[in-house]
Amino acid sequence: MRILVVSDTHGNYPMLAKVIKAGGPIDLLLHAGDGGNDPAHLARDFPALSRMAVAGNCDPFSPLPRELVFEAGGHKLFLTHGDRYQVKWDLLRLFLEGQERKVSAIIFGHTHRPLIQYEQGILLFNPGSLYRNSTGEKPSYGWLTLGPDGPKPELEFIKEKA
């Protein structure tokens, strides 16, 4: 299963649409919050694209849930924005929540910093931001491939701004 993972697009729908169009086959899109009006545009422009999204701290009136735990490709995943777990300070609270929920991977955003980290067999995956990121690097997004060997993350960086 091939999953496109984005976060913190902050309404930069042109960049998100560009990534989707260039991405090739996508089984599922995960958005880890702070999407602005992205979900409405996605439903209109990519009606066949399976997607799951959560609201972030900059989505105060969103009808989306703040977090989701679900099965995909034989793996249990936890999708959250991350602000409620204070991920800008450290990842301990987030990791402990994922451990308690017995997930294979935790997908989060909020920091605008891309991250691939493993803790006691749990993947912590932040795709960064398609809007901007905090590291001075280019905007980024991620791919998550789910197979029998576990979740395999990959980061990609945008070479130019939309």
N, C-alpha and C positions, 0 to 999 in steps of 0.2 A: 504494500500500500504506500502510495506516494502523497505526502501531505505538504502543502505550501503553508508556511507559518509566518505571520506578520503581526506587528504590534505598533502602537503609537504612530498611526498614519496621520492623525490629527486633521482629517479632511483632505489629505493629499490623494484624492481619488485618481487623478491622472496617472500618478506613479504606480498605484496599486493595479489599475487596469492594465498598464503597460507590462507589469510583472506577470500578471495572469495570462495575458495574450502571448507572451514570450516563453512562458514556463513549460509548454508542452502538456502532456497528459497530467492532470491533477485529480486525484481521487477525493480529496477533501481540502478545504481551506480552513485554517484556524486563525482567528484574530484575537489577540490577547488584550484588547481594550484600547481606549482612547482613539476610537475610529472616527469620531465626528459623525458625518452623515454617510459613511462608507456602506453600512449594511443596506440602506435603502437603494443606493446606486447598484450594489452587487446584485440584489434581487431583480432589478430591472434589466441590467446589462448582461448578466450571466445567470439566467434563470435555471440552467441545468447544473450549475456548480454546487455541489454539496458543501455546506459551510456551517461552522459553529463559531460563535463569538461570545465574548463577555464584555461587560461594561467596565470602563476604567474610571479613575478619579476625575477625568475631564469629560465624562459622559453622564452628568448628573440627572438628566431626564430620560435616559435610555431605558427601554423596556427589557433590555437584555439582562440576564442574571449576572451577578458579580463573579461567580465561579461555576465551573462544571467539572464533574468526574464522569467519564464515559469509557466505553470499550471501543477500540478501533484496531483492526488488523491483528487481533489476538492479544492486545495489550491494554492495560488500564491506564488512562491518562488523566491528568489534572490540569485544567486550563484556568488561569486566573490572571488578573492584571498584575498583582503583586504588591500594590500599595498598602493593602490591609495587613501584609506580612512584613512591612518595613524593609523591603528589599534594597533600598538605597543605603541601608546601614550594614546589613549582612543577610545571609541566606538561611540562617539557622531556623527561624520560625517557619519559613516556607518549606524547608527540608523536613522538619518534624511533622508538619501537616501532611506532606506527601507520604512520609513513612507511615503515619497513622492510617492513612487511606489506602495503603498498600498498592501504590501506583508504580509503574515502570518509568514514567517520565512526568515532569512538571514543566509546563510551558507557561511562561510569564513575560511581562514587559516592564513598563514603568520607568526603568532606569535609562532607557535609550542606549544602553550599552549591550552589544551582542555578547553572548556567553554560551559556551558549551562546557559543562562541568559535571562530573560524576561524583556522587556521594553514596557510599555503601550500596552500590548497584542501582541507584536512582539517578536518572538523567535530569539535570536542571538545564533548561534550554530557553534562552532569551534571544529572539531574532534581531534585536536592536530596533531601530526605527526607520520607517520609510520617509518620515518627515525630516528628521535630523537626529544625530546621535551625540552623546556627550563626550565621545572620545576624540572628536575631531576627524574621525574617519568618514567615509562616504555613507549615505543611507544604506541600510541593510535589511535583509529578510532571510528566512531559513527554509530548509527542506528537512522533512523528517520521513525517513523510510522505515516502515514497520515490517519486520520479517521474523523468521524463526530465531535469528541470532540477536533479537532485541531491537530497540529503537536506534537508528543510525542518523545522527544530526549532521547538517552541513549548513554553513553560512555563505551567503553571497552578498557582494557589495555592488551598489549602483555606481557606474562609472561617471554618469552625468545626471544632473538634476532635471526633472521634468518641469 
